[in-house]
Amino acid sequence: SIKVKVFPDQKKDEIIKKEDDRFEIKVREKAEGGLANKKVIEILAKYLNIPVEKLILIRGAKQRNKIFKIHK
């Protein structure tokens, strides 16, 4: 699993690797209507070089701390 701490409503999109399975992701989108989550998934998938469809949000849809897994 991959742990992500999200910072919505930032000046720019950015991903910061803290450990092999832990990231901080800043997104310009506000945390409304899933917009920030969608952007986080795009950024993380691109960083990991996997298709967006393979990244599954398993916990924290409405929270800053999220857990994703990669669907094989």
DOLUMSE-113929 format. One line per field, with one value per residue: residue number from 1; x, y, z of N, C-alpha, C in turn. Coordinates in Angstrom, 2 decimals. Layout:
N
pos	(NUM / ...)
neast	(X / ...)
nnorth	(Y / ...)
nup	(Z / ...)
caeast	(X / ...)
canorth	(Y / ...)
caup	(Z / ...)
ceast	(X / ...)
cnorth	(Y / ...)
cup	(Z / ...)
//
This chain:
72
pos	(1 / 2 / 3 / 4 / 5 / 6 / 7 / 8 / 9 / 10 / 11 / 12 / 13 / 14 / 15 / 16 / 17 / 18 / 19 / 20 / 21 / 22 / 23 / 24 / 25 / 26 / 27 / 28 / 29 / 30 / 31 / 32 / 33 / 34 / 35 / 36 / 37 / 38 / 39 / 40 / 41 / 42 / 43 / 44 / 45 / 46 / 47 / 48 / 49 / 50 / 51 / 52 / 53 / 54 / 55 / 56 / 57 / 58 / 59 / 60 / 61 / 62 / 63 / 64 / 65 / 66 / 67 / 68 / 69 / 70 / 71 / 72)
neast	(0.84 / 0.30 / 0.99 / -0.40 / -0.20 / -2.25 / -2.25 / -4.46 / -5.51 / -3.19 / -0.41 / 0.91 / 1.13 / 2.65 / 4.83 / 6.18 / 8.52 / 8.64 / 9.24 / 9.79 / 7.16 / 5.62 / 4.23 / 3.99 / 1.61 / 0.96 / -1.69 / -3.33 / -6.06 / -9.13 / -10.43 / -13.01 / -15.86 / -14.40 / -12.36 / -9.68 / -8.82 / -8.94 / -6.95 / -4.73 / -4.52 / -3.90 / -1.36 / 0.16 / -0.01 / 1.32 / 3.86 / 4.59 / 4.59 / 2.43 / -0.79 / -3.64 / -5.95 / -5.05 / -4.52 / -5.86 / -7.93 / -8.06 / -8.53 / -9.54 / -10.90 / -12.25 / -10.46 / -7.32 / -5.16 / -4.43 / -4.81 / -3.53 / -3.71 / -1.96 / -3.47 / -3.00)
nnorth	(-1.20 / 2.34 / 5.26 / 8.46 / 11.89 / 14.58 / 17.89 / 20.11 / 22.89 / 24.43 / 26.44 / 25.24 / 22.09 / 19.29 / 16.57 / 14.86 / 12.64 / 10.77 / 8.34 / 4.99 / 4.09 / 6.24 / 9.38 / 12.96 / 15.00 / 17.88 / 19.80 / 21.96 / 21.98 / 22.38 / 20.74 / 19.58 / 17.90 / 15.69 / 16.56 / 17.17 / 14.61 / 13.26 / 14.58 / 14.00 / 11.24 / 11.23 / 12.53 / 10.81 / 8.36 / 9.04 / 9.62 / 7.09 / 5.78 / 4.26 / 3.16 / 5.27 / 3.87 / 1.69 / 2.47 / 2.40 / 3.93 / 3.12 / 3.92 / 6.86 / 8.76 / 11.12 / 12.40 / 13.93 / 12.22 / 9.47 / 6.14 / 4.18 / 1.46 / -0.53 / -1.92 / -4.99)
nup	(0.00 / -0.46 / 1.21 / 1.42 / 2.04 / 1.63 / 0.36 / -0.33 / -2.47 / -3.07 / -4.29 / -6.42 / -8.22 / -6.77 / -5.95 / -3.24 / -2.20 / 0.68 / 1.89 / 0.62 / 0.34 / 1.02 / 0.57 / 0.07 / -1.36 / -3.13 / -4.36 / -6.71 / -6.83 / -5.00 / -2.06 / -2.94 / -4.04 / -4.89 / -6.53 / -5.79 / -5.03 / -7.50 / -8.95 / -7.36 / -7.76 / -10.51 / -10.48 / -8.83 / -10.21 / -12.58 / -11.56 / -10.57 / -12.88 / -13.94 / -15.23 / -14.59 / -13.92 / -12.50 / -9.96 / -6.83 / -4.52 / -1.26 / 1.33 / 3.11 / 1.52 / 2.14 / 3.70 / 4.67 / 4.91 / 3.02 / 1.72 / -0.80 / -3.16 / -5.53 / -8.22 / -9.63)
caeast	(0.00 / 1.01 / 0.37 / -0.27 / -0.79 / -2.63 / -2.38 / -5.23 / -5.58 / -1.83 / -0.04 / 1.31 / 1.09 / 3.99 / 4.87 / 7.40 / 8.69 / 9.14 / 9.82 / 9.41 / 5.70 / 4.96 / 4.38 / 3.16 / 1.23 / 0.29 / -2.47 / -4.00 / -7.50 / -9.71 / -10.98 / -14.45 / -16.40 / -13.43 / -11.42 / -8.31 / -8.52 / -8.71 / -5.64 / -3.72 / -4.38 / -3.17 / 0.04 / 0.80 / 0.10 / 2.38 / 5.13 / 4.87 / 4.59 / 1.39 / -2.06 / -4.50 / -6.93 / -4.41 / -4.36 / -7.14 / -8.00 / -8.74 / -8.94 / -9.29 / -11.47 / -12.66 / -9.45 / -6.04 / -4.30 / -5.07 / -4.05 / -3.80 / -3.02 / -1.82 / -4.18 / -2.14)
canorth	(0.00 / 3.60 / 6.27 / 9.79 / 13.03 / 15.52 / 19.30 / 20.74 / 24.35 / 24.95 / 27.27 / 24.40 / 20.65 / 18.80 / 15.31 / 14.75 / 11.27 / 10.76 / 7.00 / 4.22 / 3.91 / 7.38 / 10.60 / 14.14 / 15.54 / 19.18 / 20.02 / 23.26 / 21.79 / 22.40 / 19.44 / 19.64 / 17.04 / 14.71 / 17.15 / 16.98 / 13.17 / 12.93 / 15.13 / 13.22 / 9.96 / 11.50 / 12.84 / 9.61 / 7.38 / 9.50 / 9.46 / 5.66 / 5.28 / 3.23 / 3.76 / 5.79 / 2.83 / 0.69 / 3.05 / 2.30 / 4.59 / 2.17 / 4.56 / 8.28 / 9.56 / 12.43 / 12.85 / 14.37 / 11.04 / 8.48 / 4.92 / 3.64 / 0.25 / -0.70 / -3.09 / -5.68)
caup	(0.00 / -0.56 / 2.07 / 0.84 / 2.75 / 0.58 / 0.70 / -1.40 / -2.57 / -3.03 / -5.44 / -7.55 / -8.02 / -6.42 / -5.22 / -2.44 / -1.70 / 2.05 / 2.01 / -0.57 / 0.25 / 1.67 / -0.22 / 0.27 / -2.66 / -3.11 / -5.58 / -6.79 / -6.67 / -3.66 / -1.65 / -3.15 / -5.09 / -5.36 / -7.50 / -5.30 / -5.12 / -8.91 / -9.31 / -6.61 / -8.47 / -11.75 / -10.17 / -8.28 / -11.30 / -13.48 / -10.84 / -10.48 / -14.26 / -14.11 / -15.66 / -13.52 / -13.55 / -11.62 / -8.63 / -6.14 / -3.21 / -0.37 / 2.57 / 3.28 / 0.43 / 2.65 / 4.65 / 4.14 / 4.83 / 2.15 / 1.42 / -2.13 / -3.54 / -6.98 / -8.70 / -10.60)
ceast	(0.88 / 0.27 / 0.66 / -0.92 / -1.01 / -2.76 / -3.13 / -5.08 / -4.20 / -1.54 / 0.36 / 1.18 / 2.51 / 3.88 / 6.23 / 7.46 / 9.32 / 9.85 / 9.36 / 7.90 / 4.94 / 5.29 / 3.57 / 2.87 / 0.46 / -0.44 / -3.14 / -5.49 / -7.91 / -10.26 / -12.50 / -14.83 / -15.39 / -12.38 / -9.96 / -7.91 / -8.17 / -7.31 / -4.51 / -3.46 / -3.59 / -1.68 / 0.78 / 1.00 / 1.23 / 3.75 / 5.56 / 4.92 / 3.64 / 0.11 / -2.90 / -5.46 / -6.37 / -4.28 / -5.72 / -7.02 / -8.76 / -9.15 / -8.65 / -9.83 / -11.82 / -11.64 / -8.17 / -5.08 / -5.04 / -4.17 / -4.51 / -3.17 / -2.96 / -2.47 / -3.35 / -2.92)
cnorth	(1.25 / 4.62 / 7.66 / 10.81 / 14.11 / 16.93 / 19.98 / 22.26 / 25.01 / 25.78 / 26.45 / 22.93 / 20.15 / 17.47 / 15.22 / 13.35 / 11.33 / 9.44 / 6.25 / 4.13 / 5.09 / 8.67 / 11.75 / 14.70 / 16.83 / 19.34 / 21.39 / 23.14 / 21.90 / 21.01 / 19.47 / 18.69 / 16.08 / 15.25 / 16.94 / 15.51 / 12.76 / 13.37 / 14.35 / 11.90 / 10.16 / 11.71 / 11.58 / 8.55 / 7.76 / 9.28 / 7.98 / 4.99 / 4.10 / 3.92 / 4.18 / 4.70 / 1.81 / 1.17 / 3.11 / 3.00 / 3.66 / 2.78 / 6.06 / 9.18 / 10.98 / 12.99 / 13.24 / 13.18 / 9.93 / 7.26 / 4.40 / 2.27 / 0.18 / -2.01 / -3.73 / -6.06)
cup	(0.00 / 0.29 / 1.49 / 1.78 / 1.72 / 1.14 / -0.45 / -1.38 / -2.41 / -4.27 / -6.67 / -7.19 / -7.77 / -5.69 / -4.51 / -1.86 / -0.31 / 2.34 / 0.76 / -0.76 / 0.87 / 0.91 / 0.36 / -1.11 / -2.48 / -4.44 / -5.53 / -6.52 / -5.20 / -3.35 / -1.72 / -4.28 / -5.68 / -6.33 / -7.07 / -5.40 / -6.55 / -9.34 / -8.62 / -7.32 / -9.77 / -11.49 / -9.71 / -9.36 / -12.26 / -12.84 / -10.81 / -11.85 / -14.45 / -14.60 / -14.45 / -13.01 / -12.56 / -10.18 / -7.94 / -4.77 / -2.27 / 0.97 / 2.53 / 2.19 / 0.90 / 3.65 / 3.95 / 3.97 / 4.09 / 2.00 / 0.07 / -2.25 / -5.06 / -7.37 / -9.80 / -11.85)
//
